[in-house]
Amino acid sequence: MTVQGRTYGGLSSQQRSQERRGRLLDAARELIAEFGVAPLTVDLVCQRAKLSKRYFYIEFATKDDLLDACADELYSRLKEAMEAVLSTAPLPQRAHGVLRTVVRTLVASAADARLYMESPGFPRLRQVQQREISEFTERIAAEAMPFDGRPKPAVDRLLATRAMVTAATELISAWLHGDIETDEQTLVATLTAITLGAAGAV
């Protein structure tokens, strides 16, 4: 039995755990990219990671916990990229910058794209996605929507922003899936125009 804190192969127990966790996450992402979320199993992940199921269950209680970790990693990168836009771009350019960042992040990785597209079909992943959309909406409403003038009576600007974010999520997912025939530049420009139009209307 390994004594806690003792190194093995030059790595501490915490470092070995991090290494195993990283291998399992990488394996899950590879499988999602190739086959999607539904066929993913603990056995397949362990085979791809070249780890036993014993080590899987040391790092994750269930397959759903692994998928949650994959989703958390994706949304952390999206938020980090969004933060870079919000902290550097002038207000009139932020909506376009954020939308372009989201689209390009998803286009760059088949695993990210499929996880993003398929999350609504899985209750826990949908819950994570909706939580992130809610947080994303608050940031966009506060820092990226160039609202003009005073709010219209009986109009909730945060709710209006949520509608735009939800619509953008659906359109991006449909585009990634191939249901919408357009190019990346047109998609981003169109979503930006809709967003700015909504900001001026409410």
C-alpha positions as CSV (number, residue, x, y, z in Angstrom):
1,M,0.0,0.0,0.0
2,T,1.3,3.4,-0.9
3,V,1.8,5.7,2.1
4,Q,0.0,9.0,1.6
5,G,2.4,11.7,0.4
6,R,5.1,9.2,-0.7
7,T,6.3,9.5,-4.2
8,Y,6.2,6.6,-6.7
9,G,7.9,6.9,-10.1
10,G,8.8,10.4,-9.2
11,L,5.2,11.5,-8.7
12,S,3.3,12.2,-5.5
13,S,-0.1,10.5,-4.9
14,Q,-1.8,13.8,-5.8
15,Q,0.2,14.1,-9.0
16,R,-0.7,10.5,-10.0
17,S,-4.4,11.3,-9.3
18,Q,-4.2,14.4,-11.5
19,E,-2.4,12.4,-14.3
20,R,-5.1,9.7,-14.2
21,R,-7.9,12.2,-14.2
22,G,-6.4,14.0,-17.1
23,R,-6.1,10.7,-19.1
24,L,-9.7,9.8,-18.4
25,L,-10.9,13.3,-19.4
26,D,-8.8,13.2,-22.6
27,A,-10.2,9.7,-23.4
28,A,-13.8,10.8,-22.8
29,R,-13.3,13.8,-25.1
30,E,-11.8,11.7,-27.8
31,L,-14.7,9.3,-27.7
32,I,-17.3,12.1,-27.7
33,A,-15.6,13.6,-30.7
34,E,-15.8,10.2,-32.5
35,F,-19.1,8.8,-31.4
36,G,-21.0,11.4,-29.4
37,V,-22.2,11.4,-25.8
38,A,-24.8,8.6,-25.8
39,P,-22.5,5.6,-26.6
40,L,-19.9,6.6,-23.9
41,T,-19.4,4.0,-21.2
42,V,-16.9,3.6,-18.4
43,D,-15.5,0.5,-20.1
44,L,-14.8,2.4,-23.3
45,V,-13.2,5.3,-21.4
46,C,-11.0,3.0,-19.4
47,Q,-9.9,1.1,-22.6
48,R,-9.0,4.4,-24.3
49,A,-7.2,5.8,-21.3
50,K,-5.5,2.4,-20.7
51,L,-6.6,2.5,-17.0
52,S,-8.5,-0.1,-15.0
53,K,-12.0,0.6,-13.8
54,R,-10.6,0.6,-10.3
55,Y,-8.8,3.8,-11.1
56,F,-11.8,5.3,-12.9
57,Y,-13.9,5.0,-9.7
58,I,-11.1,6.5,-7.6
59,E,-11.4,9.7,-9.7
60,F,-15.1,9.7,-10.6
61,A,-18.1,8.3,-8.8
62,T,-20.1,7.7,-12.0
63,K,-19.9,8.3,-15.8
64,D,-22.2,11.3,-15.3
65,D,-19.5,12.8,-13.0
66,L,-17.0,12.4,-15.8
67,L,-19.3,14.1,-18.3
68,D,-19.9,16.9,-15.8
69,A,-16.2,17.4,-15.6
70,C,-15.9,17.5,-19.4
71,A,-18.7,20.1,-19.5
72,D,-17.2,22.2,-16.7
73,E,-13.8,22.2,-18.6
74,L,-15.5,23.4,-21.8
75,Y,-17.5,26.2,-20.2
76,S,-14.5,27.3,-18.2
77,R,-12.6,27.8,-21.5
78,L,-15.5,29.6,-23.0
79,K,-15.8,31.9,-20.0
80,E,-12.1,32.6,-20.1
81,A,-12.3,33.5,-23.8
82,M,-15.3,35.6,-23.2
83,E,-13.6,37.4,-20.3
84,A,-10.7,38.4,-22.6
85,V,-13.2,40.0,-25.0
86,L,-15.2,41.8,-22.3
87,S,-12.0,43.2,-20.7
88,T,-10.4,44.5,-23.9
89,A,-13.0,45.3,-26.6
90,P,-15.0,48.6,-26.7
91,L,-18.7,48.1,-25.8
92,P,-20.0,48.4,-29.4
93,Q,-17.7,45.5,-30.5
94,R,-18.2,43.2,-27.5
95,A,-21.3,41.3,-28.8
96,H,-19.6,40.4,-32.0
97,G,-16.4,39.5,-30.2
98,V,-18.1,37.2,-27.8
99,L,-20.2,35.5,-30.4
100,R,-17.2,35.0,-32.6
101,T,-15.2,33.6,-29.7
102,V,-17.9,31.0,-28.8
103,V,-18.3,29.9,-32.4
104,R,-14.6,29.6,-33.0
105,T,-14.0,27.7,-29.8
106,L,-16.6,25.1,-30.7
107,V,-15.5,24.9,-34.4
108,A,-11.9,24.2,-33.2
109,S,-12.8,21.0,-31.3
110,A,-15.2,18.2,-32.4
111,A,-15.4,17.1,-28.8
112,D,-16.5,20.5,-27.7
113,A,-19.0,20.9,-30.6
114,R,-20.7,17.5,-29.9
115,L,-20.8,18.0,-26.2
116,Y,-22.4,21.5,-26.7
117,M,-24.9,20.2,-29.3
118,E,-25.9,17.1,-27.4
119,S,-26.1,18.4,-23.9
120,P,-29.9,19.2,-24.1
121,G,-30.6,15.5,-24.5
122,F,-29.0,14.5,-21.1
123,P,-30.6,15.9,-17.9
124,R,-27.4,16.6,-16.0
125,L,-25.6,18.0,-19.0
126,R,-28.6,20.2,-19.8
127,Q,-28.6,21.4,-16.2
128,V,-25.0,22.4,-16.5
129,Q,-25.6,24.1,-19.8
130,Q,-28.6,26.0,-18.6
131,R,-26.6,27.2,-15.5
132,E,-23.8,28.5,-17.7
133,I,-26.3,30.2,-20.1
134,S,-27.8,31.9,-17.0
135,E,-24.4,33.2,-15.9
136,F,-23.5,34.1,-19.4
137,T,-26.7,36.0,-19.8
138,E,-26.0,38.2,-16.8
139,R,-22.5,39.1,-18.0
140,I,-23.7,39.9,-21.5
141,A,-26.6,42.0,-20.3
142,A,-24.3,44.0,-18.0
143,E,-21.2,44.3,-20.2
144,A,-22.0,43.5,-23.8
145,M,-25.5,44.7,-24.6
146,P,-25.3,48.4,-25.8
147,F,-28.8,49.3,-24.5
148,D,-29.9,52.7,-25.6
149,G,-32.0,55.1,-23.6
150,R,-34.3,54.2,-20.7
151,P,-35.8,50.7,-20.5
152,K,-39.2,50.3,-22.1
153,P,-42.1,49.9,-19.7
154,A,-42.9,46.3,-18.9
155,V,-39.8,45.1,-20.7
156,D,-37.2,43.1,-18.8
157,R,-33.8,43.6,-20.4
158,L,-32.2,40.6,-18.6
159,L,-35.0,38.4,-20.0
160,A,-34.5,39.9,-23.4
161,T,-30.8,39.1,-23.2
162,R,-31.7,35.6,-22.1
163,A,-33.9,35.2,-25.2
164,M,-31.0,36.3,-27.4
165,V,-28.5,34.0,-25.8
166,T,-30.9,31.0,-26.0
167,A,-31.7,31.7,-29.6
168,A,-27.9,32.1,-30.4
169,T,-27.3,28.8,-28.6
170,E,-29.9,27.0,-30.7
171,L,-28.7,28.5,-34.0
172,I,-25.0,27.7,-33.3
173,S,-26.0,24.1,-32.4
174,A,-28.0,23.8,-35.6
175,W,-25.2,25.2,-37.6
176,L,-22.6,22.9,-36.1
177,H,-25.0,20.0,-36.8
178,G,-25.2,21.0,-40.4
179,D,-28.9,22.0,-40.4
180,I,-28.1,25.6,-41.4
181,E,-26.1,26.2,-44.6
182,T,-24.0,29.3,-44.1
183,D,-20.4,30.2,-43.3
184,E,-18.9,31.1,-39.9
185,Q,-18.6,34.8,-40.8
186,T,-22.2,35.1,-41.9
187,L,-23.5,33.3,-38.8
188,V,-21.6,35.5,-36.4
189,A,-22.5,38.7,-38.3
190,T,-26.2,37.7,-38.4
191,L,-26.3,36.9,-34.7
192,T,-24.5,40.1,-33.9
193,A,-27.0,42.1,-35.9
194,I,-29.9,40.5,-34.1
195,T,-28.3,41.1,-30.7
196,L,-27.6,44.8,-31.4
197,G,-31.0,45.2,-32.8
198,A,-32.6,43.8,-29.7
199,A,-30.4,46.1,-27.6
200,G,-31.7,49.1,-29.4
201,A,-35.3,48.0,-29.2
202,V,-35.6,47.4,-25.4
